[in-house]
Structure formats: C-alpha cells, structure tokens
C-alpha cells in the first residue's frame, strides 16, 4: 500500500516485509450466522470455541447453521449440552429474536447501511459490542476504513511499530490513525501482522538460546 507508506513512514517497514494486503474477498455470511459465531467464540480459546460452534451448527437442519427459529425452539438443556453458558444462551436467543423482528437486518440491507447505523443496530443484541461489530464490518462486509482501537492486538502492534514503552491508549491510536483514512482497516491488518512478526522473532530467539 503505497499510500500508507507515504503518509506513515513508521508503518512502511512492516508493509514492505509482510507484502501486499490480501484483496481476495470471501463470500459474506448472513449477519445472523456471523454474529452467532462471534457470540460462541467470545472469551474462549480457538480450539474450544471451534468445537462448541460445531455442536451449535449441528443443531441446524440439513447440516446447515441453525436458523433463528431453530435457535428459539432449542431448549436450554440442549444448548447447554452444546457447550453454551447461561449468558451465551441468553445472547443467542436474543440474537435470534432481534433477527426475526428486523433489528438485525438481512445481508442485502446491511450492506447499504453506514458503519454508524450498523453499530447502532447490532449492539442492541445482548453480547454484541463495538469490537464484534467492527470485526463484522471488516471481515464480512469488507469495509476499508474501520479502526478497532480497543483491540488488544491493535494496541500491541501499534506499540511495537512505533517503539513505545507502554501500551498506547485507544484515543492515541484513534488520533494517529486519522492519517490512514480511508484505509484504516488495511492499516489495522498490518498492525496485527506486526504482532505476529514480533512473536515469531521472539520464538526464534528463544530456540536459538536453547541450542547447545
């Protein structure tokens, strides 16, 4: 991204090292399925979340993700056996209700809405906060100018790229990120990659020290 390199020389080295931002778009999921997954995955390690989400998906007919109606028909014991906590059961039930009443719009409609409108609608669902909506905007709708300033990976990536001693405050990232417009989603992606690069270097250093 030449434009990001031009407006932010500190970000340029990681952009050159990682290479081009992937432009291939995945087929977006319906908002219900995407947000159902987000609720299931909250506060869980990846492997455990994947297993539980697989059990939840198995509640649907014909091997597909359950519909809002199927989630509402599913009793609490069945959802508990799938691995959902009481709080998450309440959240997925609320998601199903708000999908059916139109609070959560259909994919065709939500694509035409602004980020502010989408945030206002989706955060009405129990268990869906700003971060979950931002991930939906970035990875399901492909919005190019989203900056999740409260994301831990974004904060650590920013700290690493700019050589800061302390983890930056969200407001500081927001203010600095103005120079990245209208590509803040892409800048965010590179900050996440910066964390991966740092962790890979640390792992390599530890392995090197352990060698006789």
C-alpha positions in Angstrom: 0.0 0.0 0.0 2.0 2.9 -1.3 -0.4 5.5 0.1 0.0 4.1 3.7 3.8 4.0 3.2 3.7 7.7 2.1 1.6 9.0 5.0 3.2 6.9 7.7 6.9 6.0 7.4 6.8 4.1 10.6 4.3 1.6 9.1 6.2 1.3 5.9 8.8 -1.3 7.1 6.2 -3.8 8.2 4.2 -3.2 4.9 7.3 -4.0 2.9 8.2 -7.0 5.0 4.7 -8.6 5.0 3.8 -7.7 1.4 0.5 -6.9 -0.2 -2.7 -6.8 1.7 -4.9 -9.7 0.5 -7.6 -8.5 -1.8 -9.5 -11.7 -2.4 -12.9 -11.4 -0.8 -14.6 -14.3 1.0 -18.3 -14.8 0.5 -20.0 -12.9 3.3 -22.2 -14.9 5.7 -25.7 -13.8 6.7 -25.4 -11.5 9.7 -27.2 -14.0 12.0 -24.6 -16.7 11.3 -21.7 -14.4 11.6 -22.9 -12.9 14.9 -23.9 -16.3 16.3 -20.3 -17.4 15.7 -19.0 -14.2 17.4 -21.0 -14.9 20.5 -19.9 -18.5 20.7 -16.3 -17.6 20.3 -16.2 -14.9 23.0 -13.7 -15.5 25.8 -12.8 -18.9 24.5 -9.5 -20.3 23.1 -9.7 -21.1 19.4 -9.9 -24.9 19.6 -12.5 -25.0 22.3 -14.6 -22.3 20.5 -14.4 -24.2 17.2 -15.6 -27.4 18.9 -18.6 -25.7 20.6 -19.5 -23.8 17.4 -19.5 -27.1 15.6 -22.0 -28.5 18.1 -24.2 -25.4 17.8 -24.1 -25.7 14.0 -25.2 -29.3 14.3 -28.5 -28.1 15.8 -29.5 -26.9 12.3 -31.3 -28.9 9.7 -29.5 -30.5 6.7 -26.1 -29.8 8.2 -26.5 -26.1 7.9 -26.2 -23.4 10.6 -29.4 -23.3 12.6 -31.9 -20.6 11.7 -33.2 -18.1 14.2 -36.4 -20.1 14.5 -34.4 -23.3 15.3 -32.3 -21.5 18.0 -35.6 -20.2 19.6 -37.1 -23.7 19.5 -33.9 -25.3 21.1 -34.4 -25.8 24.8 -31.8 -24.5 27.3 -30.7 -28.1 28.2 -29.9 -28.8 24.5 -27.9 -25.6 24.2 -26.1 -26.3 27.4 -25.1 -29.7 26.1 -23.7 -28.0 23.0 -21.4 -26.1 25.4 -23.0 -22.7 25.7 -23.0 -20.9 29.1 -26.2 -19.4 30.5 -25.1 -16.0 29.4 -24.4 -17.2 25.9 -27.7 -19.0 25.7 -29.4 -15.7 26.6 -27.3 -13.9 24.0 -28.0 -16.3 21.1 -31.8 -16.3 21.9 -31.8 -12.5 21.9 -29.9 -12.6 18.6 -32.5 -14.9 17.1 -35.4 -12.7 18.3 -33.8 -9.5 17.0 -33.0 -11.1 13.7 -36.7 -12.1 13.3 -38.0 -8.7 14.3 -35.7 -6.9 11.9 -33.3 -5.2 14.4 -30.5 -7.3 12.8 -31.0 -6.5 9.1 -30.6 -9.0 6.3 -27.3 -9.0 4.4 -28.6 -7.2 1.4 -29.9 -4.3 3.6 -27.0 -4.1 5.9 -24.6 -3.7 3.0 -26.3 -0.4 2.2 -26.1 0.9 5.8 -23.4 3.2 7.2 -21.0 2.0 9.9 -22.8 4.1 12.5 -26.2 2.7 11.6 -24.8 -0.9 11.7 -23.2 -0.3 15.1 -26.4 1.2 16.5 -28.5 -1.8 15.3 -26.2 -4.7 16.1 -25.1 -3.5 19.6 -28.8 -3.8 20.6 -28.2 -7.5 20.7 -27.2 -9.0 24.0 -23.5 -9.9 24.0 -22.6 -8.0 20.8 -20.4 -5.0 21.5 -18.4 -2.5 19.4 -15.5 -4.9 18.8 -17.7 -7.6 17.4 -19.4 -5.2 15.1 -16.0 -3.9 13.9 -14.9 -7.4 13.1 -18.1 -7.9 11.2 -17.6 -4.7 9.2 -14.0 -5.6 8.3 -14.2 -9.3 7.6 -17.8 -9.9 6.5 -18.6 -6.6 4.7 -15.1 -5.7 3.7 -15.4 -2.1 4.9 -12.0 -0.5 4.2 -12.0 2.2 6.9 -12.5 0.6 10.3 -10.1 1.0 13.2 -10.7 -1.2 16.3 -8.8 1.0 18.7 -9.7 -1.2 21.8 -8.5 -4.4 20.2 -5.5 -5.8 22.2 -3.7 -6.9 19.1 -4.0 -3.4 17.5 -2.7 -1.8 20.7 0.3 -4.1 20.9 1.0 -3.8 17.2 1.0 0.0 17.5 3.3 -0.2 20.5 5.7 -2.4 18.5 5.7 -0.4 15.3 6.2 2.9 17.0 8.7 1.7 19.6 6.6 2.8 22.6 7.5 1.7 26.1 3.8 1.4 27.3 0.7 0.1 25.6 -0.9 3.1 23.9 -4.3 4.4 24.9 -7.2 3.9 22.4 -7.6 7.7 21.9 -3.9 8.0 20.9 -4.4 5.3 18.2 -7.6 7.0 17.0 -5.8 10.3 16.6 -2.8 8.9 14.9 -5.0 6.7 12.7 -6.6 9.8 11.1 -3.6 9.8 8.6 -4.6 6.3 7.5 -8.0 7.3 6.2 -9.7 5.9 4.1 -7.6 2.7 4.6 -7.7 2.2 8.4 -8.9 -1.4 8.1 -5.8 -2.2 6.0 -3.5 -0.3 8.5 -5.1 -2.4 11.2 -4.3 -5.6 9.3 -0.7 -4.6 9.2 -0.6 -3.9 12.9 -1.9 -7.4 13.6 0.8 -8.7 11.3 3.4 -6.7 13.2 2.5 -8.6 16.4 2.9 -11.9 14.5 6.3 -10.8 13.2 7.4 -9.8 16.7 6.2 -13.1 18.3 7.9 -15.1 15.5 11.2 -13.3 16.2 10.9 -13.9 19.9 10.3 -17.6 19.4 13.3 -17.8 17.1 15.5 -16.1 19.7 14.3 -18.5 22.4 15.0 -21.5 20.3 18.4 -20.2 19.4 19.4 -19.6 23.1 18.3 -23.2 23.9 20.6 -24.8 21.4 23.9 -26.2 22.9 
